[in-house]
Amino acid sequence: MDSIEKTSHSENVLLHYHGGNIHQEATRLGVSIDSIIDASASLVPFSLPKPLQNCLIKAIQGNALKAYPNRQHSLLREAIALHHQVNPSMVLPGNGASELITWAARDAANNGLSILPSPGFSDYKRALQCWHGKYLHSPLPLKWDSVFPQRFPLEPNSSVIWITNPHNPTGQCWSRKSLESLLKTHRLVICDEAFLPLVPNGEKESLIPCIDDYSNLIVIRSLTKLFSIAGLRIGYAISSAKRLQRWKEWRDPWPINGLAIAIGTLIMNEKSIMKNQVDKVHQWINEEGAWVQSNLQNLSKIISHPSATNFQLIEGEKSLSYLREKLAQHRILLRDCRSFEGLGANWLRISLQNRSHNRLILKTMHQIIQQNS
């Protein structure tokens, strides 16, 4: 493990880089947002289902914008609880997963040293730094096979541990069995399952069924990825009722807006909406993931790593910064991986698109690599 993390101002700027900075990139490139293929943000490439569009229209025409939202989020909490078969007191909706990560970090800071498997999502560090929490990076192997789920590779200890399942940015899906052992040894286990609903058969690896037995477990979910609704900001945490009551006392009075409450409640209540979307996304990932992975292997000087979800991590023999910038000039955005501890300029992450966009991305990558070889 590395020494306790300390970062300079310039490093912090980089660590807070996030995919999906389409507004800033469009301004920098002098192009319209609509002309960009954004493969830096891991969102599904589908339009919002019609029932959800109608839900938003109805909410706007009703009181969702005029009235203050229900501070208890009772209907939404009950819908989420019913979906996951847990008590509503063990559910807390949030302003996206990021808000909930912030409160999880406050608990983590109060429980000692946090272990951050690396490379990993930089928002955990951002959240810990809010509370002056101490953390260590624990390196993950940067080679893995293509059979998922896999055993979580880090050995248990008595610290706080942050898990992303499937892992971001590698795309590895960890088995529930290997994660359960961590619950028996760690003071606190925070499991970010934002991408898990996208993984074919991924729900079998969720830690949510362990909630009743382990008060030291926090599971964080998001509807952003599955429904491509990043602008609505809606996620939820599942943990002990006592812990979530404490979070409610810490947070702002109205963290979730009326539109997010309306659409979130409909998604979680209507099983057909969720099932249809999940089936559609799983088929897309099975088809496009295999197609992209196969075609990436045909690119010279590029190593493509297996993924269980809707993004692929690629590695270059040398810096891929030139490739990312040239692609941006062609109005294609890939994720800069320098914000992931342990990765550098040799790495990029590609989020799956529809077939025509995936084909264009790979064709343009091939042309740029050939021109620079």
C-alpha positions as a printed NumPy array, in Angstrom:
array([[  0.   ,   0.   ,   0.   ],
       [  1.023,   3.567,  -0.609],
       [  1.586,   6.074,   2.146],
       [ -1.335,   8.149,   3.425],
       [ -2.55 ,  10.292,   0.57 ],
       [ -1.55 ,  13.937,   0.257],
       [ -2.267,  15.86 ,  -2.933],
       [ -1.226,  19.217,  -4.328],
       [ -3.677,  21.76 ,  -5.734],
       [ -2.843,  20.806,  -9.331],
       [ -3.321,  17.123,  -8.569],
       [ -6.697,  17.837,  -6.974],
       [ -7.853,  19.586, -10.145],
       [ -6.986,  16.442, -12.095],
       [ -8.483,  14.073,  -9.541],
       [-11.832,  15.81 ,  -9.829],
       [-11.944,  15.31 , -13.601],
       [-15.063,  13.372, -14.523],
       [-16.348,  11.921, -17.76 ],
       [-19.253,  13.694, -19.403],
       [-17.719,  17.184, -19.453],
       [-19.461,  17.732, -22.757],
       [-20.307,  21.411, -22.198],
       [-16.701,  22.349, -21.454],
       [-15.366,  20.273, -24.342],
       [-17.863,  21.722, -26.805],
       [-16.815,  25.244, -25.78 ],
       [-13.119,  24.343, -26.026],
       [-13.544,  22.786, -29.463],
       [-15.898,  25.482, -30.718],
       [-18.604,  22.998, -31.74 ],
       [-22.185,  22.294, -30.755],
       [-22.966,  19.756, -28.039],
       [-25.255,  17.839, -30.385],
       [-22.369,  17.189, -32.791],
       [-20.295,  15.319, -30.183],
       [-20.21 ,  11.573, -29.543],
       [-19.614,  11.457, -25.798],
       [-17.954,   8.114, -25.051],
       [-16.427,   9.56 , -21.881],
       [-19.627,   9.244, -19.815],
       [-20.898,   5.727, -19.159],
       [-24.578,   6.225, -19.929],
       [-26.852,   4.044, -22.028],
       [-27.484,   5.409, -25.564],
       [-31.274,   5.032, -25.435],
       [-34.04 ,   7.608, -25.286],
       [-36.033,   7.914, -22.093],
       [-38.912,   5.381, -22.171],
       [-42.233,   6.968, -23.103],
       [-43.892,   6.32 , -19.711],
       [-41.08 ,   8.243, -18.034],
       [-41.386,  11.115, -20.506],
       [-45.103,  11.268, -19.747],
       [-44.349,  11.14 , -16.029],
       [-42.118,  14.217, -16.288],
       [-44.714,  16.117, -18.311],
       [-47.419,  15.273, -15.78 ],
       [-45.152,  16.257, -12.889],
       [-44.379,  19.62 , -14.519],
       [-48.057,  20.276, -15.167],
       [-48.862,  19.35 , -11.568],
       [-47.259,  20.596,  -8.361],
       [-43.779,  19.055,  -8.708],
       [-42.169,  22.404,  -9.513],
       [-44.395,  24.708,  -7.461],
       [-44.492,  22.817,  -4.158],
       [-41.619,  21.972,  -1.851],
       [-40.791,  18.267,  -2.177],
       [-41.813,  15.817,   0.537],
       [-38.813,  15.902,   2.877],
       [-39.402,  12.29 ,   3.931],
       [-39.569,  11.047,   0.296],
       [-42.047,   8.509,   1.66 ],
       [-43.451,   7.163,  -1.632],
       [-40.036,   6.925,  -3.235],
       [-38.485,   5.219,  -0.199],
       [-41.321,   2.72 ,  -0.039],
       [-41.041,   1.964,  -3.762],
       [-37.276,   1.374,  -3.523],
       [-37.733,  -0.741,  -0.386],
       [-40.371,  -2.904,  -2.054],
       [-38.184,  -3.371,  -5.141],
       [-35.24 ,  -4.581,  -3.054],
       [-37.3  ,  -6.334,  -0.355],
       [-35.927,  -4.281,   2.552],
       [-37.533,  -2.143,   5.243],
       [-38.221,   1.466,   4.103],
       [-36.285,   2.73 ,   7.142],
       [-33.175,   1.186,   5.533],
       [-33.517,   3.285,   2.356],
       [-32.395,   6.865,   1.789],
       [-32.864,   8.506,  -1.642],
       [-30.22 ,  11.042,  -2.58 ],
       [-29.272,  13.772,  -5.022],
       [-27.427,  11.264,  -7.184],
       [-24.928,   8.77 ,  -5.801],
       [-22.426,  11.581,  -5.207],
       [-24.406,  13.142,  -2.369],
       [-24.665,   9.775,  -0.642],
       [-20.96 ,   9.102,  -1.15 ],
       [-20.318,  12.332,   0.77 ],
       [-22.288,  11.106,   3.807],
       [-20.727,   7.645,   3.577],
       [-17.343,   9.354,   3.686],
       [-18.285,  11.145,   6.909],
       [-19.006,   7.775,   8.528],
       [-15.825,   6.375,   6.994],
       [-13.713,   9.226,   8.376],
       [-15.121,   8.512,  11.847],
       [-14.214,   4.825,  11.556],
       [-10.514,   5.195,  10.829],
       [ -8.443,   4.556,   7.726],
       [-10.186,   4.001,   4.386],
       [ -8.769,   1.521,   1.888],
       [ -9.326,   2.605,  -1.713],
       [ -8.754,  -0.153,  -4.305],
       [ -6.834,   1.503,  -7.118],
       [ -7.324,   2.475,  -9.843],
       [-10.674,   3.683,  -8.626],
       [-13.302,   6.41 ,  -8.77 ],
       [-11.786,   9.69 ,  -7.578],
       [-15.028,  10.932,  -5.991],
       [-14.353,   8.746,  -2.958],
       [-11.22 ,  10.786,  -2.292],
       [-13.122,  14.023,  -2.837],
       [-15.726,  12.935,  -0.284],
       [-13.161,  11.783,   2.289],
       [-11.287,  15.056,   1.976],
       [-14.491,  16.89 ,   2.959],
       [-14.164,  15.315,   6.428],
       [-10.358,  15.15 ,   6.61 ],
       [-10.605,  11.381,   6.351],
       [ -7.407,   9.375,   5.992],
       [ -7.049,   6.851,   3.204],
       [ -4.602,   4.51 ,   1.514],
       [ -4.518,   3.285,  -2.058],
       [ -4.383,  -0.485,  -2.359],
       [ -3.324,  -1.452,  -5.903],
       [ -5.429,  -3.903,  -7.881],
       [ -3.791,  -6.204, -10.452],
       [ -3.948,  -4.574, -13.883],
       [ -4.345,  -7.89 , -15.685],
       [ -7.452, -10.048, -15.399],
       [ -9.297, -12.698, -17.362],
       [-12.616, -12.397, -19.17 ],
       [-14.71 , -14.7  , -16.972],
       [-17.074, -12.83 , -14.623],
       [-17.842, -12.593, -11.752],
       [-14.361, -12.725, -10.275],
       [-12.965, -13.029,  -6.792],
       [-12.208,  -9.678,  -5.172],
       [ -8.398,  -9.717,  -5.083],
       [ -7.589,  -7.702,  -1.946],
       [ -7.153,  -9.485,   1.373],
       [ -9.502,  -8.602,   4.268],
       [ -8.307,  -6.357,   7.113],
       [ -9.937,  -4.331,   9.876],
       [-10.129,  -0.96 ,   8.108],
       [-12.872,   0.76 ,   6.144],
       [-13.015,  -0.387,   2.519],
       [-14.627,   1.207,  -0.532],
       [-15.761,  -1.206,  -3.252],
       [-17.132,  -0.426,  -6.7  ],
       [-18.992,  -3.342,  -8.266],
       [-18.585,  -3.575, -11.183],
       [-15.308,  -1.79 , -10.753],
       [-14.702,   1.594, -12.302],
       [-12.623,   1.931, -14.48 ],
       [-11.653,  -1.712, -15.089],
       [-15.14 ,  -3.13 , -15.65 ],
       [-14.494,  -6.172, -13.45 ],
       [-17.503,  -7.654, -11.679],
       [-16.75 ,  -9.054,  -8.218],
       [-18.563, -12.074,  -6.811],
       [-20.857, -11.614,  -3.821],
       [-19.205, -14.556,  -2.089],
       [-15.778, -12.907,  -2.13 ],
       [-17.219,  -9.565,  -0.952],
       [-19.187, -11.1  ,   1.914],
       [-15.974, -12.147,   3.618],
       [-15.021,  -8.459,   3.897],
       [-18.155,  -7.782,   5.945],
       [-16.894, -10.099,   8.662],
       [-13.582,  -8.294,   9.143],
       [-13.931,  -4.611,   8.215],
       [-15.328,  -1.91 ,  10.465],
       [-17.231,  -0.47 ,   7.505],
       [-17.822,  -1.69 ,   3.934],
       [-19.084,   0.85 ,   1.394],
       [-20.19 ,  -0.804,  -1.849],
       [-20.99 ,   1.42 ,  -4.817],
       [-23.259,  -0.585,  -7.131],
       [-24.102,   2.235,  -9.549],
       [-23.278,   0.117, -12.606],
       [-24.445,  -3.277, -11.306],
       [-27.968,  -3.192, -12.833],
       [-26.309,  -2.849, -16.258],
       [-24.31 ,  -6.078, -15.891],
       [-26.019,  -9.189, -17.329],
       [-26.738, -11.413, -14.29 ],
       [-25.115,  -8.732, -12.134],
       [-27.881,  -8.567,  -9.541],
       [-26.806, -12.001,  -8.299],
       [-23.613, -10.343,  -6.996],
       [-25.329,  -7.481,  -5.135],
       [-24.668,  -7.085,  -1.425],
       [-28.157,  -5.725,  -0.757],
       [-29.396,  -9.149,   0.502],
       [-26.71 ,  -8.893,   3.222],
       [-28.056,  -5.638,   4.648],
       [-30.181,  -7.218,   7.389],
       [-27.232,  -9.184,   8.743],
       [-24.492,  -6.548,   8.625],
       [-24.91 ,  -3.105,  10.187],
       [-21.414,  -2.215,   8.894],
       [-22.579,  -2.31 ,   5.249],
       [-23.567,   0.633,   3.042],
       [-24.766,  -0.041,  -0.513],
       [-25.127,   2.914,  -2.88 ],
       [-27.16 ,   2.725,  -6.081],
       [-27.996,   5.128,  -8.912],
       [-30.653,   5.301, -11.621],
       [-28.426,   7.584, -13.7  ],
       [-26.552,   4.915, -15.646],
       [-29.432,   2.567, -16.417],
       [-31.85 ,   5.242, -17.668],
       [-29.347,   7.89 , -18.818],
       [-30.846,  10.582, -16.541],
       [-27.705,  12.197, -15.139],
       [-29.418,  15.595, -15.191],
       [-32.123,  14.495, -12.755],
       [-29.646,  13.412, -10.042],
       [-31.268,  10.449,  -8.32 ],
       [-29.615,   7.679,  -6.35 ],
       [-30.211,   5.875,  -3.079],
       [-28.399,   4.259,  -0.183],
       [-29.398,   1.068,   1.601],
       [-27.986,   0.553,   5.083],
       [-29.011,   0.329,   8.733],
       [-31.943,   2.519,   9.765],
       [-29.877,   4.097,  12.537],
       [-27.116,   5.135,  10.141],
       [-29.497,   6.599,   7.566],
       [-31.416,   8.533,  10.208],
       [-28.122,  10.176,  11.148],
       [-27.489,  11.082,   7.507],
       [-30.961,  12.651,   7.261],
       [-30.075,  14.932,  10.171],
       [-26.824,  16.005,   8.47 ],
       [-28.107,  16.77 ,   4.991],
       [-29.88 ,  19.73 ,   3.409],
       [-33.651,  19.952,   3.999],
       [-34.64 ,  19.311,   0.35 ],
       [-31.877,  17.337,  -1.383],
       [-34.113,  15.806,  -4.092],
       [-36.27 ,  17.783,  -6.501],
       [-39.902,  17.018,  -7.317],
       [-39.196,  15.744, -10.84 ],
       [-36.597,  13.261,  -9.601],
       [-39.002,  12.02 ,  -6.923],
       [-41.788,  11.529,  -9.479],
       [-39.726,   9.645, -12.041],
       [-37.846,   7.605,  -9.426],
       [-41.079,   6.489,  -7.801],
       [-42.527,   5.381, -11.145],
       [-39.39 ,   3.455, -12.119],
       [-39.249,   1.551,  -8.854],
       [-43.01 ,   0.898,  -8.659],
       [-43.603,  -0.238, -12.241],
       [-41.859,  -3.582, -12.656],
       [-42.427,  -3.628, -16.407],
       [-40.529,  -0.349, -16.907],
       [-37.521,  -1.635, -14.986],
       [-37.6  ,  -5.082, -16.598],
       [-37.914,  -3.741, -20.15 ],
       [-35.021,  -1.331, -19.627],
       [-32.801,  -3.932, -17.97 ],
       [-33.476,  -6.48 , -20.72 ],
       [-32.733,  -3.893, -23.407],
       [-29.511,  -2.759, -21.736],
       [-28.277,  -6.311, -21.111],
       [-28.829,  -7.275, -24.753],
       [-26.981,  -4.143, -25.878],
       [-24.03 ,  -4.814, -23.58 ],
       [-23.799,  -8.45 , -24.641],
       [-23.791,  -7.512, -28.323],
       [-21.862,  -4.246, -28.377],
       [-19.421,  -5.198, -25.629],
       [-18.329,  -8.306, -27.514],
       [-18.202,  -6.43 , -30.839],
       [-16.141,  -3.526, -29.482],
       [-13.805,  -5.834, -27.549],
       [-13.188,  -7.937, -30.665],
       [-12.508,  -4.934, -32.888],
       [-10.27 ,  -3.203, -30.343],
       [ -7.972,  -6.211, -30.561],
       [ -7.355,  -5.331, -34.209],
       [ -5.849,  -1.948, -33.321],
       [ -2.076,  -1.884, -33.272],
       [ -0.26 ,  -0.798, -30.106],
       [ -3.5  ,  -1.026, -28.089],
       [ -4.396,  -3.548, -25.378],
       [ -8.118,  -3.859, -24.624],
       [ -9.081,  -5.261, -21.231],
       [-12.181,  -7.429, -20.626],
       [-15.227,  -5.738, -19.114],
       [-18.535,  -6.945, -17.667],
       [-20.276,  -3.608, -18.125],
       [-20.772,  -0.741, -20.582],
       [-17.232,   0.587, -20.784],
       [-13.866,  -0.749, -21.925],
       [-10.47 ,   0.174, -20.511],
       [ -7.695,   0.348, -23.102],
       [ -3.948,   0.576, -22.595],
       [ -1.332,   1.923, -24.99 ],
       [  2.34 ,   1.094, -25.37 ],
       [  2.924,   4.817, -24.836],
       [  0.866,   7.877, -23.979],
       [ -2.596,   7.945, -25.562],
       [ -3.073,  11.646, -24.898],
       [ -2.52 ,  12.374, -28.598],
       [ -5.23 ,   9.849, -29.495],
       [ -7.735,  11.36 , -27.092],
       [ -7.085,  14.89 , -28.383],
       [ -7.226,  13.866, -32.056],
       [-10.508,  12.073, -31.386],
       [-11.832,  15.192, -29.658],
       [-11.   ,  17.159, -32.8  ],
       [-13.16 ,  14.635, -34.644],
       [-15.884,  15.351, -32.039],
       [-15.44 ,  12.045, -30.22 ],
       [-14.768,  12.135, -26.465],
       [-13.066,   9.313, -24.553],
       [-12.424,   9.274, -20.816],
       [ -9.037,  10.586, -19.708],
       [ -7.874,   8.049, -17.102],
       [ -5.261,  10.145, -15.344],
       [ -7.795,  10.876, -12.592],
       [ -7.731,   7.19 , -11.637],
       [ -4.953,   6.506,  -9.134],
       [ -2.449,   4.058, -10.622],
       [ -3.309,   4.822, -14.234],
       [ -1.713,   7.47 , -16.395],
       [ -1.622,   8.902, -19.882],
       [ -1.272,   5.397, -21.388],
       [ -4.873,   4.57 , -20.492],
       [ -8.277,   5.58 , -21.848],
       [-11.819,   4.39 , -21.143],
       [-14.394,   3.976, -23.897],
       [-18.092,   3.899, -23.077],
       [-20.217,   1.736, -25.345],
       [-22.475,   3.524, -27.841],
       [-24.865,   2.275, -30.493],
       [-23.365,   0.266, -33.362],
       [-23.004,   3.16 , -35.805],
       [-21.209,   5.317, -33.253],
       [-19.06 ,   2.419, -32.059],
       [-18.062,   1.745, -35.664],
       [-17.18 ,   5.406, -36.216],
       [-15.144,   5.561, -32.997],
       [-13.086,   2.497, -33.908],
       [-12.62 ,   3.594, -37.523],
       [-11.389,   6.999, -36.411],
       [ -9.092,   5.465, -33.793],
       [ -7.572,   3.186, -36.44 ],
       [ -6.957,   6.109, -38.793],
       [ -5.308,   8.239, -36.096],
       [ -3.082,   5.381, -34.881],
       [ -2.011,   4.604, -38.452],
       [ -1.171,   8.25 , -39.111],
       [  0.953,   8.415, -35.94 ],
       [  2.755,   5.079, -36.289]])
